[in-house]
Structure formats: C-alpha cells, structure tokens
C-alpha cells in the first residue's frame, strides 16, 4: 500500500511539473512586476510623487530597503535616486 501511494504521489508531482513548467517564467515575470509596483508605491513619497497613502506605507520602508538596490537597477537607474539611501 505504501508503494502504491508513493508511486501515485510521484505521478502527481510529474503531472504538476509537466503542466506548470511552461507558465513558470510568466508567473515569475508577473510577480516581479507586482513587486516593482509595490516598491514604487511605497517609495513614491521619497521619489517626489504625491502619495495619499504615505502614512500607511511609511511603516513598510524598512521592509523594502533590503530590495531597493535590485529595484533601482531593474528600473534603469545607475545610482540610487534617493539622497538618504545610498546603496551603491
């Protein structure tokens, strides 16, 4: 019985991989775009864009500082656009 369950689990994993593999890159791209938008919303006040929700996004700044360098490089900015954050 245990051997049958293991083989069924392996078959299920193989089918999941077979059907999910073609879409993995598009899911990763969509996730990265969502993360970039989130970073832009959180840092919008610091970048000079008025943000009506800045009171609520202020507490998220320590969370996004870790990914800030990768984000501004991906957005095409050679150096940090913010004076108070020097990551490069």
N, C-alpha and C positions, 0 to 999 in steps of 0.2 A: 504494500500500500504506500509506503514512504517513497519507493522508487517511482511509482506512478505519479505521485504528487510532485516530485522533483522534476520529472520529465514534462509534466503539464506546465509547471512554473517556467521551465526553460523555454518551452514553446511559446508561452505567453510573452516572455521577455523578448524573444526573437521577433515575434509579430509586432510588438510595440516598437521595437527598433526599426523594423522594416517600414512601417507606416509613418513614423515620426522623423526619420532621418532626412527626407527631402525638405522638410519645413524647419529644421533646426536653425539654419542660417537666417531665415526670415524672422523667426521668433527672436533670435538674438539681436537682430537689427532693430526690430520694433522695441525691444526692451531698452536698448541703448538710446533710441530716440526719446523714449519716455523719460529716461534718466537725465538726458540733456535738457529736456523741457523743464523738469523738476528743478534742476540746478539753476537754470535761467530764472525761474520764478523765485527761488529762494534768494538768489544774489541780485535780483533786479534793482533793489533799492541801492545797493552798493555800486552798481554799474550806472546809476543815474536815471533809471527808468522808474517812474512813479508806480508804487505797488500798494494798492489799497489793503492788502493783507499782510503788510510788513510786520505788524505787531505779532501775528501768528507764526510767520516764517522766521522771525528773529531767533527763536529757540532752536531752530534746525541748523543754524550756521555751523556749530561745532561738528555736526554730522557730515556736512558737505565739504568741509575744509580738507578732509582726507583725500577726496577725489578731485579737488579743484585743479591740480596741475594737469591731470589727464584730460579734464574737461576743456580747459582753455587751449590746450594743444590741439584737441579734436576740432574745436571751433575755429582754428586757423590763427590764433593769437600766439605770436612767438614768446612773448613775456606776459606776466600777469597784468591784466588791465586794472587791477585794484592797487591803490597805493599802500594800503595797510596789510596786504597779503603778498609777501614776496616768496614765491615757491621756487623760482628758477635762479 
